[in-house]
Amino acid sequence: EFVATNEEMEDFRADDLEVIRDGKPKFIPEEPITDSESNIRYLQTTKVPFGFSASGKAALLGISIDITERKRAEEEKRQMEAHLRQHQKLESIGTLASGVAHEINNPLTGIMNYAQLIYDRIDPAEDQLREFSSGIIEETERVAEIVRNLLTFSRQDKKTYSPARMIDIIENTLSLIRMVIKQDQITLEVDVSDDLPEIKCRSQQIQQVLMNLLTNARDALNERYPEYDPDKTITIRVRPFEKEGRHWLRTTVEDHGSGIPAEIREQIFNPFYTTKDRTKGTGLGLSISLGIVQDHHGELTFESEEGLPTRFYLDLPVDNSWEL
């Protein structure tokens, strides 16, 4: 049963008048209509002239087919195809990242070893030289840690769930993006306790979700504040909570950007939907992130209003009783 809105009725009348005026059939491949439960359904309609009624009024015949389920199935197919394309893309990126990381590792190991040799052979009295060589060792160790995290980030092992600490996942993610955030003059605040329970997850995938959320927060802040501003801040916060008798961890990523306009909030998780220039984003980041979180029996939600901070909530179950 359908209960068309006034706007929908006006569209129907316009089509009817067109058929009567032109005396030609009209095929409407898709038109929305509101049902009795206020849900939007889609009809495929054909309207044809049908002569005149007994009273002399022009008549027409309309035949409609409800294509809502077909349209929904087509949308699900499109999303699956988008997910597959992104999966293949990530595999290619992962292979490239892994190769680059291994290539960096080789000369990096040499630099670290030579710096250590220099440090060991310098006279202890040469304080400045020892300080310089020690600095080289520290910096190469920092780069080595980034390379290790890059290798972890690029792995495509989809089968193994293992216990992980959220604080470690966050730190590994930040090691890949912290320098970029600093260059953009963004303040980073991390509020994560060291004694939170572990979660059972594919840590590299959760790292990918966090990377997407942080990148979006960074872009939003840079759009609103091209230069330094006290409010140009990203906050990461992790808190435990209970829901329906289960224990969860909520990771919040908060920014003080421009917010998400009300008219697009329902679309941001759709594949290929993006407000960014096409050279800067594919529109798949949040869609893929949502898929990853759902695979972990978690939830990815957000709240955003213009003029107020935007918060994305990554909720993951602590209990491991689900078959993952």
N, C-alpha and C positions, 0 to 999 in steps of 0.2 A: 504494500500500500504506500502510495506516495502523497506527500503533502508539499506541493511546490511552493516556493517563496514567490513573492510578488515579482521580483526581478526575473525569476525563472519563467513565470507565466507570461511576462512581457516578451521574453525571447521566443516562447512557443507561439504566441499570437503573431509576432513578426514573421516567423517562418510560414505560418498558415496563410497570412495575407499575401506573402510572396508567391506561394504555390497557386493560390486562387487568381492573383493578378496576372501571372505569367502563363498560367495554364500548363505548367510543366512540372514533372515530378522533381522532388528534391531529396537528396541523400545526405543525411547528417551522420558522419562517422562516429561522433562522440559528443554527448551533451550531458552535463551534470543535472541531477535532480535530487531533492531532499526527500528522504523517506519518512515514515511516521515516527521513527525514533531519532530524527534529526541527523541521520547519517547521510553523507553524500554518496550517491550511487551514479553509475554512468550507463546511458542508454545509447544504442545505435538505432537510428530512426530513418524510415522512409515515408515520405508524404507524397500523395498523388492526387490530382484533381478527380472528383467523383461526380461530375455533373451537377445537377441542381435538385434540391429537395422539393417535396410536394408544394411547399409554400413559395417556391421560386428562388430560394436562397442558394447561393453557391455552396457546394459541399466538397469535402475532401476525405480521403482515407489515410490514416496514419498507423503504421506498424512499427513497434519498438521492441528491441531485444535488450535485455539487461546484460551488459558486458562487464559488470563490475568485477566478477571473479576472474574473468579472462585478463582484464587490465591489471589486476593485482598479481596474477601469475606472471604476466609479462614484466612487471616491475621487479618481482623477485628474481626473475631470470636475468634482468639487466644488472641487478645488484650482485648476483653470483658471478656474472661475467666480469664485472668491475673488480670484484674481490680477486678473481683468478688473475686478471691482468696485473693488478697491484702485487699479488703474490709472486708472479713471474718477474716483475720489475724489481721487487725486493731481493729475490734470489740473485739477479744480475748485479745489483748494487752490493749485495753481501759478498759475492765472489770478487768484485773489483776491490772493495774495502779490505778484504782479507789479503788479496795480493799486494796491495799498497802497503798494508801494515807489515807484512813479512819483508818487503823490500826495505822499509824503513828500519826494521829491526836489525838487519845485518850491519849497516854502517854505524847504527846507534850503539851496538854492542862493542864495535871497535873503538868508538870515541870514549865510551865508558871505561873500557879496559886501559886505553892509553892514559886517560886522565888519572886512573887509579895508580898506574905505574909512576907517573910524574909525582903524584902526591906522596907515594911511598919513598921515592928517591930524593925528594927535596930535603935539604937540611932543615931540621925543626926550627932553626933560628930564622929561616926565611918565612916569616909569618904571612906576608902579603901573597907570596907565590902559593903557599899552602892554601890560603883562603881562596885564591882564584881557581886552583885545581879542584878544591872542595866544592866550589860553586858549580863548576862544570859537571861534576859527578851528580850533584843534587838535581841540576836541570835535566840531565840525561835520564835520571831515574824518574823524573816527573813525566818526561816524554814517553818513556817506556811504559809507565802506568796508563797513559792515554792510549798508547798502541794496544795494550792488553784489553782495555775497555772497548776499543774499536773492534777488536777481534770478537769479543763477546757479543757486541751489538750486531755484528754482521752474521753470526751463526744462524743457520736455518733449521736447527733441530726442533722438530715440531712434536716430538713424542715424549720428551722427558720433562716431567714435573718434579721439582725438588724443593725442599725447604729453603727459604731465603728470608733475609732480614730486609725490611723496607728501607731502613737507613742505608744499607749497602747499595741497594738498587738506585736510590736517589743520588748517592755520592758518585756512583759509576756514571750515571747520566750527566750529572753536573760537570764531571771531569771533561766531558766532550763539548760542553756548551758554555762553561763558566767564562772563558776568555772572551767569547763573542758578546756575552751579556755585559761584561765589564767594559768592553770597547764602546758599547752603546750607552754607557753611563747609567745603567740600570742597577739599582740596589737589589741585592738578593738576600732574602731572609728565610732561614730554614729553621723550623721548629719541630724537631723529631726527637723523641726520647730514645735512649739506647736500650731500654728494657722492654720494648714492645714485643708481642709474640710474633713468631715466624709465620709466614704464609707459604702454602704449597703452590708453586707457580712455575711458569716458564719465564725466568727472570729477564731474559733478553727481550721477550715480547712486552713485558710490563715496562721495561726500560724504553722501548719504542713508543709506548703510549705516553709516558712522561715527557719524552723528547718532543712529541707532537704538541702536547699541552703547553710546554714551556716555549716552544717556537711560536705558537699562536699568541701567547701572552706577550712575548717580546715584540712581535709585529704590531700588536695593538698599542703597546706603550710607545713604540717608535712613531706610530702614526699620530698619536695625540701629543707626544712630547719629542719633537725632533732633537732638542738639546736636553741638558740636565734639568731635572726638576725633583724636588723632594718627594713628590708622589710617584715618581717613575720607579716603582718597586714591584717585584714579584715575591710573593710569600708562598712557601711550601710548608704545609702543616699536616702532621699525621696524628690521628686520634683513634683509640679503640671505641667501639660501641656495640650494643646488642640490638638485634632485630629478630623477631619471631623465634626467640629462644636460641639464636646462634650468635657467635662472636664474629665481629667484622673489624677491619681496619679501614678508616676513611682517610685518603690522601687528598688534601685540598690544594689546588693551584689557583692563587688569587692574583689579579692584576688590577691596576687603576686606569685602564685604557678607556676608550670611548664607550664601551658596552656593546651589546649585540642588539640591533634594532628589533622591535617587537615583531615586525612583519616577516622577519627571516628566521626567527628562533626555531620554528618547527622544521626548518629545512637544513640546518647546519650539519646534521648527521647523514644527509643524503649523499650518495656517491657523486663526485664531480661538482658538488655545489661549493663555490668559493666566492668570497668578496674581494679576493686579491687579484692583482694582475696575473694573467695566465702564465707569464714568464716567471712568476714567483711562487705559484702553488698549483697543484693539480685538483684540489677539492676532494682528495681521498683520505687525508690524514685523520680526520675525525671519524669517517666511516670505517676505516680499517681499525682504528683504536676501539670503536664500539664493538666491532666483531671480536677483537682479542679479549676484551673485558667480558663479553658474554660467554666466550669459550671457557673462561675461568669461573663461570657462574657468578660473576660480579655485575655491578651496575656503573654506568658512566652517565652522570647527569650534570646540570649546570643551573645557575641562577644569574641573571644579568638584567640590570635596568640602567637606562641612560643616567649618567651622573653618579652611579654607585659602582663599587668594585664588581668585577666579573669573577665568579668562582666556579671552577669545575671540580666535581667530586668523583674521585675514583674509589669505589667501594669494593673490597675484596674479602671473601670469607676466610676466616682463620681456621674454622673447623674443616677437617679433611675427610668428613664422612661421605661427601659427594664423590661419585665416580668421575674423575676428571679425564 
